[in-house]
């Protein structure tokens, strides 16, 4: 296995047991792990679970000679993306499994999104119900934060995500007259809570910077072929330091928002301008979108 991987140009690190594997993963942050299930402690399934807990972004392929589906199922439940059965005789299978983990194909996802767009363009009632599903409570508690959001439009989306001790706040306003808006709202919410959340522990994650996250969301909107515009601001709050870091894509309401405004998302390539400043809590933001939306957001850390 090592010889074949090195012939393909990979740099390969070997570990004789689970503990050594965890140490190598911490030291070198590999692009992919192939893990034998019958390892000395921690055993293969335990190792996979621990790797996925520490590095959710790291793909793992289980390797087993047991040929029992129960063992394979346990490895997949532990977080493995794929599995190989020993003895390995077809190295093309190994190559395809690694390529699928390292270079996921977005074409299928974009084709699925295109199908959803076509469906909601034809069915106004279904599109309306989809938008109604994103209605949120005006007051929320989230892992040590109290949040409040009030708006005058149903075409506004507010989402929150914890990043260690920080809070990432997303506020987006959508075009009420565009037929793709229901799917656009769903796409933006999904991006924050699924693909981005899975990569929060990746040292290269766009979540570490609101500006990079804004550019990432804009690029995916363009890749999906959506031509609707979105006014979107991202604010990362640090209660301990009393600071905020923001990137603005089309929102207005205060001087510092104007300073870092890169324009609405979805109109073409976008370069976001990061903004950092001191702040006090509770933080109150009065935001205005380009489609008439007015949003009042309050965020404060809970005591203790």
N, C-alpha and C positions, 0 to 999 in steps of 0.2 A: 504493500500500500504506500509506504513512504517513498519507495523508488518511483512508482508511477506518478505520485503527486509532484515530486521534484522534477521529473521529466516534463511535466506540464508547466513548470516555472514557479511552483509554489515554494515558499519557505516553510518547512515543516518542523514543528517542535514535538518531541515525544515525552510522554509521562508514563511511568510504570504503575501508578495507582491514582485513585481519586484525589487524594490530598495533594499530590504533586501536580495533578492537572489543574486544580483550583489555583495553586500558586503560580503556575505558568500563565494562566488566564489573567490573573491580576497583574502580573509583571509585563506581559507582552500585548494584552488586549487583541487577541487574534480575530481574524475575519470570520472564521468558522471552526467548529470543533467536531471531530468524529470520535465518538465514545463507545468503546466496548462495554457491553452490559455486565459482563462477568469480571468486574474490577475489584481489587482489594479496596477496603473502606476508604471513603464512602463508595458504595457500590454504584454501578452505572446509572441506575434510575435515580438514586439519591444525588449523584453528581449532576445529572441533567437538571433536576429540580433546583439545586443550589446555584448552578450557572445561570438559569433563567431568572432566579430571584435576584441575583446580583447584576446581571447584564441582560435585561429583557430583549435587547436588540440583537443579541448574539445567536446566530443560527447553529443548531446542534443536530447532527445526524447520528442516530444510534446504529451500532454495528453488533450483530448477534448471530451466534451459531445455534441458538436454541430452537429456532424455527417453530416457536409456539406463539400463536397470535395473542395469547394473554400477556406474554412478556412484551411483545411489540406494542400492544395497547397501553400497557403501563408506561412504557417509554414515551409514547405520544402524549399521554395524559400528563406526564412530568414536564412536557414542553418541547420534545424533539420535533423538528420540522419534517424529518423523513427517517427511514431506516434501511439498512442493507443487511442481507442474510449471507453469512459465511457458509462455505468458502465462496469468495468472490471470483467468478470466472469471466464475467462480462464487464470490462472496465469502462465501456461506454455508459453502462448504467450508473457507475460511480460518477463519471464526468457529468452526466445529465442531472443527477441529484445535487451535486455541488453547484452547478450552474443555476439551477432553479432556486437554490437558497441565496446565492450571492447576487444574482441578476434577475429578480422577480420581474415578470413580464407585465407591464401596465396595460398592454393592449386589451387584454380580456376585461380588466376592470373598466377601462374607458368604453369598451363596447357595451358592457352591462349598463353603464351610466347613460349611454346614448339610447338604449332601450327604455330606460326609465323616463328620459326626457320626452321621447315620442309618446309614451303612454299618458303622461300628465298634460301634454299639449292637446291631446284629443279629449281629455276628460276633466272638465272644469270642476265638477263636484269632487272628484278624487283629489285634485290639486288643492281645493279649499280645505278639505279635511286634513291634508298633509300639513298645511300651514297652521291650522288650529292645533295640531299635535305639538307644535313648538311653543305654545303659550306657556308662560312660566309664572310661578308664584312671585308676587312683588317682594316678599320677605323670605330670605333663606339663611340657613346656617350651614357652613361648610368647613369641617375640620379646623375649628378654632377661629373662624371668621364669621362675622355677621354682615349680610349683604342685603341691599335694598335696591330695587330698580323699578322705575315707573316711566312709562312712555305713552305717547298719544297716538301710536300707530301699531297695528298688528304685524307690520312688516319689519319689526325690529327683533333682533336676536341677541340675548346676553348669555354668555357662558363663562364658567369659572373653572379653574384647574389648579390644584395645589402642586407646587414645585418645591419640595423640601419644606422650608419654613415660609417660602414666598407664596404669593397668590397671583396667578395669571388671569387677567380679566379681558374678555373679548366682548366688544359691543359692535354690532353690524346693523346697517340699515339697507334695505333692499328696495328695488324699483317696484312699486305696486302695480305698474302697468305692463310689466314684462311677463310673458308666458312661462319663462324658465325660472322665475323667482322661487316657486315652491321647492324645486329640486336644488336650486342654488342654496337656499337656507339649510336644507338637509345636508348638502355636501360640506358646507362650512362647519356645521356642528359636528359632523362625523369626523372631519379632519382633526379637530381639536381633541376629541375624546377617544379616537381609536389610533390611527397611524401615528400621530404626534405623541400621544401618551405612551405608546409602546416603546418609543425611542427616548423617553425622558432621561434615562440613565446613560445614553450614548454620549460620549464626550463631544461628538460632533452634532448633537441634536440641534435642530433649528429652534427648539423650545428655549434654549439657553439665552436667546436674544429675540426680543419682540420684533426688531427690524428684519432679522432673518426669517422669522415665522411669517411675517407679513409678505415677504417676497416669495416664500414657499407656497403659501395659499394662493397668491396671485398666479404663480406659474402653473399650479394644478388646475385653476379655473381656465387658463388659456389652453392647457393640454386637453382639457375636456371639451373644448370647442364651445364653451358658453360665452355668449356675447353680451350678457347682462352686466350692469355695473353694480358694484357694492361699495358702500362707504363703511370703512372698518377701522377701528382703533384697537390696539393691544397695549395693555398697561400691566407691568409686573411690579408688584408691591412688596417691599421688605419692611415688616413691622419693626424688627430689631434695630435696623439702621435708620428707619424713618425716611426711606427713599422710594422713588418710583423711577422706572425706566419704561419709555413708551415709544411706539411707532404708530404713525397716523396715516391712514389711507382715505382721506376725504371727509373727516369729521371736523366740526368747528365748535367753538364755545369758549375758548380762552387763548391767550397770547401764545403759550408754549405749544398748543396744538397747531396753531398756524405756522410756527417755526419749523415743525417737523412734518408738515403735510406733504405727502408724496402724490396725492391725487387718488381718485377712486380705483379700486381693483377691477380687473377684467377688461381694461381698455388697451392693454399692450404691456410691454416690458416695463417693470417698475423698480426703481431704486429707492429703498426706504431710508429715512434719516433718523437714527436713534437719538433719543432725548433723555437726559437724566437730570433729576433735581431732587432736592429735599422736599419732604411733605410731612404733614401732621395728620393724625387720625382722630376722629373719623374723617376719611377722605371723601369729599363731595365733588362730583363731576357733573356739570351741566353741558350736555352735548347736543349739537344740531347736525342733522344729516342733510344731504343735498336733495332729498325727496320730501322734505317737510317734516321729517321726524324730529321730535324733541324728547330727550332721554335724561332722566335724573338718576344718577348712580351714587350710592353711598356704601363704603366698605370700611370696616373697623375690626381689628383683632379682638377676640374675646379675652377677658382677663384670665391670667393664670396660664 
